[in-house]
Amino acid sequence: MLEQKQETAHTIIIEQLTPSPEIRVGEQCPKCHKGILDYDGMLNLVCPQCAYISGGCFT
């Protein structure tokens, strides 16, 4: 049990130190690096070049 808690704490520290890349409207596509991401009618970020879709929501 102690080993599991130490491993979990180690994972949390690593995740806090590693920045998570956020995909935003108007940025370059993370897949093809050619298209510019824009919203579709369902508020998904879509690349017009390779059809990459990033769905997600917030509350």
C-alpha positions in Angstrom: 0.0 0.0 0.0 2.8 2.4 0.8 4.5 1.7 -2.5 1.3 2.5 -4.3 1.0 5.8 -2.5 4.6 6.7 -3.3 4.1 5.8 -7.0 0.9 7.9 -7.1 2.6 10.9 -5.5 5.5 10.6 -8.0 3.1 10.5 -10.9 1.2 13.6 -9.7 4.5 15.5 -9.3 5.6 14.6 -12.8 2.2 15.6 -14.3 2.4 19.0 -12.5 5.9 19.7 -13.8 5.1 18.6 -17.4 3.1 21.3 -19.2 0.1 20.0 -21.1 -0.1 21.3 -24.6 -3.5 23.0 -25.2 -5.0 23.1 -28.7 -6.6 26.4 -29.5 -8.5 28.0 -32.3 -6.2 29.7 -34.8 -3.2 27.5 -34.0 -1.4 25.1 -36.3 -2.8 21.6 -36.5 -0.9 19.2 -34.2 -1.2 16.3 -36.6 -0.3 17.7 -40.1 1.3 21.0 -39.1 -0.2 22.6 -42.2 -3.8 23.6 -41.4 -5.1 26.2 -39.0 -7.6 24.9 -36.5 -11.1 26.4 -36.5 -14.4 25.6 -34.9 -17.1 23.6 -36.8 -20.8 23.8 -36.1 -20.5 21.5 -33.1 -17.7 23.5 -31.4 -15.1 20.9 -32.3 -11.7 22.2 -33.4 -11.1 20.9 -36.9 -8.2 21.1 -39.3 -9.3 21.8 -42.9 -6.2 20.2 -44.3 -6.2 16.7 -42.7 -9.7 16.6 -41.1 -8.1 16.2 -37.6 -10.9 16.8 -35.0 -10.4 17.7 -31.3 -13.6 17.5 -29.4 -14.1 18.6 -25.8 -16.1 20.8 -23.7 -16.1 22.8 -20.5 -18.8 23.5 -18.0 
